[in-house]
Amino acid sequence: MAIMDFMRNEPPRSFNDDRDVVGLIRSWPAELPLAMLSSARRGNAWSRWSMLCSPAGRLRIDSGTGRVHWNGGVEPPCAIPETTDDPLALVQQLLDSTSETDGHGDTPPFNGGWLTAMAYELGRVIEPGAGRNTEKPPSDWPLLDLLWCPSGLVLDHDHDRWWSFGGCEMPPPTATRDEADMTCSEPVSTPDEHTYTRDVQRVRDYIHEGDVFQVNLARRLRSRIDVDPRLLAARAMHTAGPTYGLYVELPGEGDVADRAILSLSPELFLQVDAAGESRRVVTRPIKGTRPADRDPAELEASAKDAAELHMIVDLMRNDLGRVCELGSVQVVHRRHIETHPTVHHGVGEVHGTLLATATVTDLLRATFPPGSITGAPKIRAMQIIDELETEPRGPYCGGLGWLTRDRARLSVGIRTMAMTGDFRNGFTGFEGEVVYGTGGGIVSDSCPLEEYRETCHKAVVFESTLGLAKTPLG
């Protein structure tokens, strides 16, 4: 494909079809990789559009080496170097080399562009001083994946209307598959409960010594799985109804394993429209969690959880202030309680006006990784995370979503399952390992055991999706 083929101006077309996103996941052709964003919580102002496509090209940047790979059936729209020490500069080149059809009003906001999965470790490249642990192995997950999606299907949940862009056709409903057997081993935690609670106390020691105010400390759950990953994703999207759901299939090559990401995130990292008159940027950090079967008033009344969120709201306000017009950054909601299928969360909301000279990647440089999964001050919190967490995070706590030259919508990669192994039967079977991260913000009066229990509450989504939870999701 010539470079000019990346410069499209065809408007999307709307049509009717009775299938929902779950039905379409089941119907997607087995031989074509699927990339999907699902925002399907009806009645939620942040959940209107879902999108499905088969990427035509993929840029991958390896962790540790910075090696750059381009794969797919099209030539890249700009020169691709063998390595890069500035991944976001390369991302900006790609964004500048591709165009978009403006989405506005009742037309989809995404009509062709890039889907992305940015690993947490990208933050160490943006800010090298955030990583001091030279003994930690580099992540075996890519530093960044960027998927070129020139055609696809979008569902408007408000009006139950499908849209097609780039000439994409609906797959026939006859391809729908039945549920298949799924096997999954009992999850193993790294670290275990004793080590995690010890590390929480170490964070408290750092806080009391004046090093930091808050640190987001995580642990990982691992299971061996043999599943139909698309049916797994369909079930998870149907049951959890995530605000910022994502499922992407990332085929390997050579000695690089096949991978897939399934994210059921409730948290908006960044939404920006740099082409509109307002150039508005929005971030909605989450802090504070209670199980959904408890009274949300308990979370509302918690001074500890309120303080935890207020720190991160201030951090995000400061981050946005680096690339927004002076005086434009406003805390729209300092804190309100949102209820999700398994938990209640405390949520803040911050708006700003992006500088006329700032790009989407300038915004990422100023804000990545999200403050809610680092702590405050951000750099020192990241150094402590690097010291205490013995493994890289990968896509967990990274940025997941879509980018175009002037627009972006990225979630925080929490409630995220990262799968490594082998696809079979096209993309309808997968055998390998799934890793799920779960963590929380540690502050001066945190109780180590209670913090561990909070990570267990957040793991119910993972356990329910894999059929391991004692209490069903929903």
N, C-alpha and C positions, 0 to 999 in steps of 0.2 A: 504494500500500500504506500502510495506517495505521501509526502508530508502534507500536501494540500487536503488529503482525505481526512486529516484530523480537524480541518476547519469546516465545520458543518453549520448550517443555518435552517435546516428543516424543522418546522414546528411539530410538536407531538400531536398525535391524534387520539381522540377518546372513543371508547366503545364499551359495550356491556358484555359481561360474562358472569355467570353465577358463582364461579369459584372464588374462594378467598385465598390469602397468602399460603395457608397451610395446604390447601388443595393443590396449589401450583407447585409447591416444593415437591409434593408427591408425584406430580406429573412431569417434572423437568426431565429432559432427555438424559438417560444414564451416561451417555458418552461425552456430554458437555459439562465442564466445571460450572458450578453455581456460585454466584456471589449475591448476597441478599442483605438488605437492611429492612427491619420490620419495626414499625411504630404503631402498635395496635391496641392501645388502651383507650377505648372509646370514652368520650367525655373528658379527655385530658387535652388541654390546649396544645401540648407539645407532641401529640401523637395523631398525625393526620395521614402521613404518606409512608408507604412501603414500596420497596423497589427490588426487582430481581433481574439478573442478567448473566450472561456468560462472557467473561472478560476476553478481549481480543489481544491484549498484550499485558506483560507483567514486568515491572522493574523490581529487582530484589537487591538490597544492599546488605552484605553479611556483617554480622557483629565481629568485633575484634580486628578484622583485616580491612574492612571498608571496601571489599571487592564488590563490583557492580555487575549485575546480570540483567539482560533483557531477553525475554522469551515470548513467544506468541506468533500469530499468523500475520502480523503487520510489522513494518519497519518503524523504529522509534521516530518521533517527530523532531528530535534534535540529536546531536552527537552524544554518545554514551561513553564515558571514560571507563578504563579498566578498574580504577579505584577512585575513591573520593574521601576526603577528610572533612567535607562539608555537605552532608546529605541534603540539607534543606536548600542549599544553593542549586543542587541538581533538580530537586523537586520544583523549585521556582522556574527553572528553565523549561521543564516539561509543561507546567501550567501556562507559561507565557506562549508556548508553541501550539497550544490547543485552544479552541474557541468553544463557546457554549451558546445555546439558545436560551435567551432570558426567560426564567420562570417567574410568573407574577400572578396575583389574584387566584383564580381557580385552576391554573395550569401548574404542573409539577415543578418544584424548585430545582430538581435534578433532571436534565434532559441530555445527558451525556457528559462524561468527565471521569474522574479518578476516584476509585474506592481505595481506602488505605488502612493498613494496620501498622501503627508505629509502636515499637517496643519501648518499654520504660527506659531501657538503656540508652536510647537516643538522647535522653537528658544529660547523660555523662559526656556525650560528644559535644552538645551545646555548651555545657559548663564542665570542663575537664576537672576542675577543682572539687566537684561533687563526688568523685570516686577516688578513694585512697587505698582500697584493699587490692593490692597488686597480686595477691594470691588467689583471688576469686577467679574461677574459670570464666572465659567469655561465654556468652549465651549461645546455645546452638540454634536459637531462633533468629531469623533475620532482624537486623536493626530496623528495617523498614520494608514494607511491601506496598507497591503502588500498582493498582490494577486499572488498565484502560478499558472503559466501558462505553463504547460509542452507541450501543443500542440496548434496549431493555424494556421492561414493563413496570409500570408504576400504578399502585392502587391508591385512590383517594378514599380514605375511610369515612370521611364526612358525608360523601355523596354516593358511596358504593359504586364508583365508576373507575374503570381501568383506562390507562393511557399507554400508548406505545410510542417510543422514540427510536429513531435510527432504523425504522423498518422492521423492528422485531415482531415476530408473530407468536401468538399464544400456542403453547404445545397442546396436542390433542388430549382430551381428558381420559382417553382409553389407556394412557400410559400409567394410570394410578396403580400403585402397588399396595398390597396388604401388609399389615404389621408382621415383622419377622422376629425370630427369637433374638434376644440380646443377652450377652454375657458380660459380667463386670465383676472384678475382684473387690474385696473390701478395701476401702481407701487407707493408705498409709500416710501419716502426717510427718512432714519435715518442717520445723522440728517437732518433737513430741510435746505433750502438755507441760512436763516439768521444765524443759528447756525454754519453751515459749514464755512461761510465767517468769522464769529467771531473767530472760531478756527484757521483759516488760519492766521488771525492777531495775535493770541496768539503765533503761531509758529514764525512769524516774530519778535515778541518781544523777544522770546528766542534767536533767531539768533542775534539780535542787542545787547543782553546782553552777547553774547560770548559763550553761552551754546553749540551751534551746528551750522553747516553750511547749512544743508538741512534736511528736514523731509518729508517723503511721507505720506500724510494725505488722508484718504479714507472715503467715506460714502457708505451706502448700500441701494439698492432698493429692495423692497419686493413686490411679487404678489402672489395671489392664482391662482393655475393652475389646469386644468383637461385636460390632453393631452395623446396622444400616444408618450411616450418619445423617442422611436426609430425613429419615423417619424420626430419628432422635431430635433433630432440629425442629421438625414440624410439631412434634409433641411438646417440646419445650416452649415454642412460640405460642401454641394454643393454650397451654396451661398457665404459663407465667405471664403472658401478655405484656412483655417488656416495653418500656417507653422507647428504648434505644437498642433494640435487638439487632444482632448481626450474625450471619453465618457465611463463611467463605471457605472454599476448597482450593488448596494450594498444592498442585501436583509437584512432586520432586523431579530431579533429573540427576543422572549419574549416581554418585554416592550420597546425594541429598535426599532425605526421606520425604514422603508425602506428609502433608500437614492439613489441618483444618482448625478453624476457630469458631466457637459457638459462644456468643456473648449475650447475656440477658440484663444488660446494664440499665439501672434506673437514673443514671447521672449524666447531665449535659456538661461537657467540658467547654466547648466553644460553638457558638453559632454566629456567623457573620455574613453580611451582605455588603461587600465593598463597592458594588455597582449601583446600589440604590442611593437615593438622596440622603438618607439618614446615616449610612455607613455604620449601622448599629452592630455592636458586639454584645453577646449575652453569655454569661457563665452562671451555672446553678450548682454550686458545691453542696455536697451532702456530708453531714457529720451527726452522729447520734443514732442509735439503733435500738429497737425493742422488737420482740417477737410479735407477729400480727395478732395473736390470741390474747395479748395484754392490752389494757386500756391505754390509748395513745396519750391520755392526760398525764400518765406517768413520765413519758418522755418530755412532754411539754413543760412539766414542772422541774425537770432536772437542771440544776444550775451548772453542773459539771458538763453535761452535753451541750448546753447553750454556750458556755465559754469556749468549748472545743470548736463549735461552728463559727463563732464570732472571730476567732483567730484566723481561720481559713478564709472567711469572707474578706477580712482586712488584707490578707496576703494576696488574694485574687484581685482585689481593688488596686493594690499597688502594682501587681503585674500588668494589669490592663493599662494603668496610668503611664507605662513606659511607651506605649504605641497609640494612645488615644489623645484626643484634643484636651488641652488643659481645662479642667473644671467639668468635663463631660462625664466622668465616671461617677455613677450613682449607685448606692445600695438600695435597690427597689424593694427587696424583702430581706431583712436581716435574718429572720427565721420563721418558718412555719412547718407544720407537721404533715407529711405525705404518707399515705398508707399504700403499701404494695402487697402482693399476694402472701408473702411470708413475713414481712417486717414493716414496722413504722420507721420513717427516717425524718430527721431534721434537715430542712433544705433552705439555703439562702439564694439570693438572686442579685447579680450585679450587671449593670449595663454601662456601656461606654460608646463613644463615637470614634471610630478608627481614623487616624490621621490620613489626610488625602495622599500623603507620600508613602504610606505604609502598605505592604502587601500581606497576603494571607500568611506567607512564611515568616514575615517580620513578626506577625502576631504570635506564631508558634514559637519563635525564638524567645519572645518575651514571657511566655506563659508555660512552656513545656518543661518537665512533666506537670500534670495538674497538681495544684497545691493541696488538694484534699487527700492525696495519697502520698505526700511527702511529709509535710509538717511545716513548722515555722520556728525560726527563719528557715527558708527553703534549703539553702545550700548546706547549712550545718545539719539539718535533718537528713538530707540525702547522704551525707557522710556517715552518719550514725546507722542509717539503714544499710549502707554498704559494708559497715563493720559487722553488724549483728546478723544480717540475713546471708546465709552461706551460699545461696544460689541466685542466679539472675532471675528477674521477674518475667522477661519476655513480653508478650502482648498484655499480660495482666498488669494493670495500672498504667498502660500506655494510652494512645489515642486511636479510636476506631470510628470510621465513618467515611464521608466523602469530601472531596475537594474539587473546586474548579479555579479558574484564574481569579475570580472575584468573590467566590462564595465558599463557605465551608460549614459543615455540621459534624462535629466529632463528639463522641461519648467518652467518658472515662472507662477504661477497660476493666471494670469490676464485674463480679458475677460472670466470670469468663473462663471457659474451658479450652485449653490449648491441647490439641491432639497431634501426636507424632506416630507414624507407622506406615501402613501400606493400604492404599485403595485397592479394591477389586470389584469385578462386575461393573466396570466403568467407575462411577463414583457412588455406587449404591451399597458398597460394603467397605468396612474399615476395621483393621486389626492393629492394635498397638497400645500406646499409653496415653492417658488423659491426665492433665495436671490442672488443678483448680486452686487459685490463690484466694485467701481470705484473711482479712486483717482489720485493724482499727486504730483510731487516733489515741495515743497515750499522752496524758497530761499529768500534772503534779499529783493530783489526788486519785489517779487511776488505781483500782484494785486489780492485781495481776490475774487472779482467778476469774473475776468478772469480765476482764478483757478477753480471756481465753473463751469464756462462754459466749461472748458476743461474736467471736469468729465462728463458733458452732452454729449460732442462729443464722449467720450469713451463708453457711455451707448447706442449709436445707435445700436451696435451689439446686445445687449440684447433686445432692443425694437423691432428691425427688426425680430429677431428670433421668438419672441412671437407675431408678427403681430401688434405691437403697434406704430411703427415709422411712421411719416408722410412721410419721404423720404425713399424709398426702399433701401435695402442694395445692393451694387454692382454697 
